[in-house]
Amino acid sequence: MYAVIFSRKRAGAERRPRDERPEAQDAHEATNSVTPAPGPYDVSEAPAGVQRLDLGSLQIPAVGGVEVRVQADPQGAVQQVVLVHGQNALQLGVFAAPRSSGIWDEVREEIHQSLSNDGATTEEVAGTYGIELRAQVPTQDGRTDLRFVGIDGPRWMVRAVYQGTAATEPDAAGPLTVCLEGLVVDRGQEARPVREPLPLRLPREAAEQAAAEQAAAGGSAAEPKPAPQA
């Protein structure tokens, strides 16, 4: 697992009024500029002047206190992206979607069926982006709370999975939600099968550093377990 820690004052876009989001209000006052409408954004509509970690199809905004953990193969292809803030985590995935319609409703139903078959309890609730799926998933350490959020964009879908307190209390997500709202998707123009994961990669400098660290260690260390999901 390769980790990058961002440190930045400007928290990015927010969905709720600024007086309800102190961290976003401070960021707005510090930059003295109009806050853009919240995303995730398609790359063609992304606000300029924002520091982001470029992972290819996903560009993650820099938000103070948020650690970005990416699991990549030796060639630098990213297989997992997890943002961590305190005891909360946000796992991100981005997938190809058709031009004509979104796929989150269909994907959500399949996640529900898969988790239910594995003994999880699930519930659909209304969230900022529409219908979310909350689940209690059995693990070796007991039952784990997860909150699945799907955002349909132009020919792409972002799937976000919250863990920790943020899975049951959305207001606790704080900076992780700011990251999601500032996310940028660069789908590219290639024809791709619907639901195919869009390619992610480490920035060149990070890939070189990760390769050097792995070579020095004589192999890869044990990786943390990813969030259970369909």
C-alpha positions in Angstrom: 0.0 0.0 0.0 1.4 3.4 -1.0 0.3 6.4 1.0 0.3 10.1 0.2 -0.7 12.7 2.8 -2.1 16.0 1.6 -1.9 19.2 3.6 -4.0 22.0 2.5 -6.2 24.8 3.9 -8.8 25.0 1.1 -11.3 22.2 1.7 -13.0 22.5 -1.7 -16.6 22.4 -2.7 -19.5 21.8 -0.3 -23.1 20.8 -0.7 -24.6 22.2 2.4 -24.7 26.0 3.3 -21.4 27.4 4.4 -22.7 28.2 7.8 -23.3 24.5 8.4 -19.8 23.5 7.1 -17.2 25.5 9.2 -14.2 24.0 7.4 -15.6 24.9 4.0 -16.5 28.4 5.2 -13.0 29.0 6.4 -11.6 27.7 3.1 -13.9 30.1 1.2 -12.9 33.1 3.3 -9.3 32.2 2.9 -9.4 32.2 -0.9 -12.0 35.0 -1.1 -13.5 33.4 -4.2 -16.8 32.0 -5.2 -17.1 28.3 -4.2 -17.9 26.2 -7.3 -20.9 23.8 -7.4 -20.0 20.5 -5.8 -19.0 17.5 -7.8 -17.7 14.9 -8.6 -16.9 16.7 -11.8 -16.3 15.5 -15.3 -12.8 16.6 -16.4 -14.4 18.9 -18.9 -16.2 20.9 -16.1 -13.7 20.7 -13.3 -12.8 24.0 -11.5 -9.3 25.2 -12.2 -6.7 26.2 -9.6 -7.3 23.2 -7.3 -4.4 21.0 -6.1 -5.2 17.3 -7.0 -3.5 14.0 -6.9 -3.7 12.7 -10.6 -4.4 9.0 -10.7 -5.4 8.9 -14.3 -9.1 8.4 -14.4 -9.5 9.9 -10.9 -8.1 13.2 -9.7 -8.4 13.6 -5.9 -8.4 17.0 -4.4 -6.0 17.9 -1.6 -7.8 18.2 1.7 -5.9 18.8 5.0 -5.7 15.8 7.2 -6.8 13.3 4.6 -4.4 10.4 3.8 -4.7 8.9 0.3 -3.7 5.2 0.3 -3.3 3.5 -3.1 -2.6 -0.1 -3.7 -0.7 -0.6 -7.0 1.0 -3.4 -8.9 4.7 -3.2 -9.7 3.8 -1.5 -13.0 2.1 1.3 -11.2 -1.5 0.3 -12.1 -3.7 1.2 -9.1 -6.0 -1.5 -7.9 -7.5 0.2 -4.8 -7.9 3.8 -3.6 -8.8 4.5 0.0 -9.0 7.9 1.7 -8.5 8.0 5.5 -9.3 10.7 8.0 -9.2 9.7 11.7 -11.2 6.6 12.2 -13.2 7.0 9.0 -12.3 5.7 5.5 -13.7 6.2 2.0 -13.0 3.7 -0.7 -13.3 4.9 -4.3 -13.9 3.2 -7.6 -14.8 4.6 -11.0 -16.4 2.7 -13.9 -17.5 3.1 -17.5 -21.2 3.7 -18.1 -23.4 4.1 -21.2 -24.0 7.5 -22.7 -27.8 7.3 -22.5 -28.4 6.5 -18.8 -26.8 5.9 -15.4 -26.1 2.5 -13.8 -26.2 3.2 -10.1 -29.7 1.9 -9.5 -28.8 -1.4 -11.2 -25.4 -1.7 -9.5 -27.0 -0.9 -6.1 -29.5 -3.7 -6.4 -26.7 -6.1 -7.3 -24.6 -5.0 -4.3 -27.7 -5.5 -2.1 -28.2 -9.0 -3.4 -24.6 -10.0 -3.1 -24.3 -8.7 0.5 -27.6 -10.3 1.5 -26.4 -13.6 0.2 -23.3 -13.2 2.4 -25.4 -12.6 5.5 -25.3 -8.8 5.6 -28.3 -6.7 6.5 -29.0 -3.8 4.1 -31.2 -0.7 4.0 -31.8 1.9 1.3 -31.8 5.6 2.5 -32.0 9.0 0.8 -28.7 10.7 0.7 -27.1 13.8 -0.9 -26.7 12.0 -4.3 -29.9 10.1 -4.2 -30.5 6.6 -2.9 -27.6 5.1 -0.8 -27.2 1.6 0.5 -26.2 1.0 4.1 -25.1 -2.4 5.2 -23.9 -4.3 8.3 -21.5 -6.9 6.9 -20.3 -9.9 8.9 -16.5 -10.1 9.2 -14.0 -12.0 11.3 -13.9 -9.0 13.7 -17.7 -8.7 14.0 -20.2 -6.8 12.0 -18.9 -3.8 10.0 -21.0 -0.8 8.9 -20.6 0.3 5.3 -22.4 3.0 3.3 -22.4 2.8 -0.5 -22.9 5.9 -2.5 -23.2 6.0 -6.3 -22.8 9.0 -8.5 -23.7 8.8 -12.2 -21.8 11.1 -14.5 -21.4 11.5 -18.3 -20.4 7.9 -19.4 -19.0 7.1 -15.9 -20.1 6.2 -12.4 -18.2 6.8 -9.2 -18.8 4.3 -6.4 -17.9 5.5 -2.9 -17.9 3.2 0.2 -17.7 4.9 3.6 -16.4 3.0 6.7 -16.3 3.9 10.3 -18.7 6.3 12.0 -19.2 8.0 8.6 -21.0 4.8 7.5 -23.9 5.5 9.8 -23.6 9.2 10.4 -22.9 11.1 7.2 -22.1 14.3 9.0 -19.1 12.6 10.6 -17.5 12.1 7.1 -16.3 15.7 7.2 -13.2 16.1 5.0 -13.9 12.8 3.2 -17.1 14.2 1.9 -15.2 17.3 0.8 -12.9 15.0 -1.2 -15.8 13.2 -2.8 -17.4 16.5 -3.7 -14.2 17.7 -5.3 -13.4 14.5 -7.2 -12.6 14.8 -10.9 -13.2 12.0 -13.4 -11.3 11.8 -16.7 -13.0 9.0 -18.5 -11.2 9.4 -21.8 -12.7 8.8 -25.2 -12.0 5.1 -25.6 -15.0 2.8 -26.0 -15.2 0.6 -22.9 -17.6 -2.1 -21.8 -20.2 -0.8 -19.3 -19.0 -1.3 -15.7 -15.4 -1.8 -16.7 -13.2 -0.1 -14.1 -11.6 2.9 -15.6 -7.8 2.7 -15.5 -6.0 4.2 -12.5 -2.2 4.7 -12.1 0.3 6.1 -9.7 1.9 9.4 -10.7 5.3 8.7 -12.2 7.3 9.9 -9.2 5.1 7.9 -6.8 5.4 4.8 -8.9 9.2 5.1 -9.0 9.4 5.6 -5.2 7.1 2.7 -4.6 9.1 0.4 -6.8 12.3 1.5 -5.1 10.8 0.9 -1.6 9.6 -2.6 -2.7 13.0 -3.5 -4.1 14.7 -2.3 -0.9 12.3 -4.4 1.2 12.9 -7.5 -0.9 9.2 -7.7 -1.7 5.8 -6.3 -0.8 4.6 -6.1 2.7 1.3 -7.4 3.9 -1.6 -5.2 2.7 -4.6 -4.1 4.8 -7.8 -5.8 3.9 -10.0 -3.9 1.5 -13.5 -3.0 2.4 -16.0 -5.8 1.9 -18.1 -5.0 -1.2 -19.7 -6.5 -4.2 
